[in-house]
Amino acid sequence: MSAAAAVPARPETAATLRSRRSALARALTAAALVVPAAIVLRGALLGGVLFRRDIHLVWHPQVEAFVRAIAAGSWPVWDPGPAFGQPLLADPSAMVLYPFTWLNLLMRPWTYYTVFAAAHLVFTAAGARLLARRLGASAPAALLAAVLWTASGPLLSLVDLWHHFAGAAWMPWVLLAAERALREGRPRAALLWGGAMGTQILAGSADMSAMTGLIALGLAASRAERRPLAGPHNLRLLGTAALAGAFALAVSAPLWMSALDVAARSDRAALPAFVRTYWSVHPLALLETLLPALWSGLPLRPDWSARLFEGREPFLGSLYLGLPAVALVAAALAHGRPRVRLLLLAVVVLGLLVALGRHAPFYDAIVTVLPPLRILRYPVKALVPVALAWSLLAGLGADAWRHGTARRRWLAAVAAPAAAVTLLALGGALAFGAFAGRIGPAVLAPDVPGADARLAAGATRLAIGSLAATAALALAVARAARPRWARPAAIAVGVLAAGDLLLVHRNLQPVAPRELYTHRPEVVAALAATPHARVYAYDYTRADALARLARGTAWPLARAPEGWPAEASLALAMQMHLAPATAGRWGLRSAYDLDYRGLYPRDLAQLTQLLRALEGTPAHAFLLRLGGVSHVVSLHADSFTDLRPVGQWEGLYREPVRLFAVPEPLPRTYAVGAARVVDGRDALELFVHGDWSPGREVLLPSGAPIAAPYGFTGTSRVVAERPDRVRLEATLSAPGYVVLLDGFAPGWRARVDGEPVAVARANLAFRAVAVPAGTHTIELTYRPAALLVGLGLSVLALAGAAAAWLRRGAGAAVPA
């Protein structure tokens, strides 16, 4: 044996063991942050595609417009596809200035969306963990809070609402930065807070940004001193918040200034109460925060569906926060840091009250005190910060389980609430199971196949929930009886709470085969043969539209691709008849799309409503020709007898996909020699009843009328275009107007032979430019002033922050 071999191995030092344990803890923490996302998105990670609701209807066409704009060398500011063309960057849901969006230039859309969803779930979990630590939770408790937040129903329900989802993902990070800045009071910390807020705004959800900002103000208020009110401490808090807010607004100025500019010309700022409070949470539906899918999993009768979910699918697919988590939250409220728990409790209570919307007076009270909130819609969104606060309380409660609390107080404050929710879940399970014969006819829609089975499945869900709640109750009682069991009981109830949420939400986000996005409908190929085609795709999402079908409703599906889930088949069926706004996926221009978000210019919104009201009359075809609509796609035929059938294809509904050609539509661009000053309601009346030829005379909102000279002739054609600019070549025998049947917006600027001229709003919704006699080149470019000013503010703010940061850093580096 060699001398070297004879030397015994040195024992590992304590530092080495600590280092290994630390590395193991970091690895386990990272795994715990990733696992929830992997579970709830496993279908997409294994090759399926996320598609639900607005993902395939709105997001995919929107992101294709963004990619086409960049590929064409344009600024991504205008989308020529929907409703004669609409602002792109100014639409917050397009997320044009959100850095993650630019990955679309490198990935297929379906791949991007999976990466987007998974990355934001892991990102927000990490932020929630750090925020919980900042609020005083231990490392294991903070990790539990992160998992519960990531697996909560309100957050996971936002996965198919990308901008709200990204905004919600930033919530814990903004609050973490706020807590740090308010505690330290340093400019750097305030700038970090402002940067986080600004990025959240760029994610596109005004709702999530506003709610996060209000919670951050609550953090500041909780740190304020009562006396003196204007003392140095409170002034420092105020200054920190002001600096952060100013920096956030400056960084995000290109978005919010552009968005407000568009909203000011729309009806968004004056939304009626019934629109703002749509998707309010009925008090019975609020039970779903504790009872998983109590109502949303059932085929409800129309009156019950209207009462609970506005007669549609719920805005949030799940409100569930967890039955076992009640024992953790109750423990946090019974034992913990008063400032933190009271703030989180206030978020939970106020969020629940606001979510009730029109079913209670609290929402009206808040928008009365804060009128800018009237621009926001759907009170149910208030449950998202509720879910975050609930998760943080549950994490703090896990620590409370491990600390001493008087037995009597523990039983009253923790075991009693756990017993109450256990009885609630058990009662629901027994009611659905034992009284199915009475409950079914009262709440379930008649003649729905499998309704009884779904009621039985609901009873099973409630029974499983009651078992989980019973286990949490048993652990709470055991913890009171045997204080030495506190630590293992805390671990057990934490695992139970996390497992319960992941089990309930494991299938919340369904996936479809990739062919949903790669399939090219036959009607698209037919439309591609027409240069400058503009299509009016009939919208069947409204009940009055369904009633117009020749043989009743188009739903349910008559057929489905083999092996496809029903929901994915329905999505494919909608794309096959170019349901708005899917035509934009293939670069098709559409017309008269309904304004579901209230962001269209008022005149265009009224024109669109008029078209729907005139369906079946001669004026309907006139409006189609006025907008240069070349084709109509629909599932029914009786409303379009004055149009020419072009073809039909078997889709997935009982009705085929029909394509009609509009006779003699106006060309996309043309020249006229006459102008009349008519606007608003008078113009709409002229469209319906007046003797007016749009091919000869243009309607303008202001200016002086002109009569066409005898023998006027004029032509105009598109010679080049990109999404943000169009070049025309026009020849006029006398001075007149060149009309372009693309949507008008004040940001459009024109040059005739290089000289700037004004762009007028023509025929309520389109563009016109005054042009002298002769042959001229007309170039229109979209550069809204609000965007340019916002970009200037953002650049100045970033440059100033960078300079201040570097100067302070250089100063700190100077030795004393």
Buried (B, 14 or more C-beta within 10 A) or exposed (E): EEEEEEEEEEEEEEEEEEEEEEEEEEEEBEEBBBBBBEBBBBBBBEEBBBBBBBBBBBBBBBBBBBBBBBEEEBBBBBBBBBBBBBBBBBBBBBBBBBEBBBEBEEEEBBBBBBBBBBBBBBBBBBBBBBBBBBBBBBEBBBBBBBBBBBBBBBBBBBBBBBBBBBBBBBBBBBBBBBBBBBBEEEBBBBBBBBBBBBBBBBBBBBBBBBBBBBBBEBBBEBBEEEEEEEEEEBEEBEEBBEBBBEBBBBBBBBBBBBBBBBBEBBBBEEBEEEEBBBBBBBEEBBBBBBBBBBBBBBBBBEEBBEBBBBEEEBBBBBBBBBBBBBBBBBBBBBBBEEEBBBBBBBBBEBBBBBBBBBBBEBBBEBBEEEEEBBBBBBBBBBBBBBBBBBBBBBBBBBBBBBEEBEEEEBBEBBBEBBBBBBBBBBEBBBBBBEEBEEBBEEBBBEEEEEBEEBBBBBBEBBBBBBBBBBBBBBBBBBBBEEEEBBEBBBBBBBEBBBBBBBBBBEEBBBBBBBEBBEEEBBBBEBBEEEEBBBBBBBBBEEEEBBEBBEEEEBEBBEEBBEEBBEEBBBBBBBBBBBBBBBBBBBBBBBBBBBBEBBBBBBBBBBBBBBBBEBBEEEBBBBBBBBBBBBBBBBBBBEBBEBBEEBEBBEBBBBBBBBBBBBEEBBBBBBBBBBBBEBBEEEBBEBBBEEEBEBBEBBBBBEEEEBEBEEEBEBBBEBEEBBBBBBBBBBBBBBBBBBBBBBBBBBBBBBBBEEEEBEBBBBBBBBBBBBBEBEEBBBBBBBBBEBBBBBBEBBBEBBEEBEEEBEEEEEEEEEEE
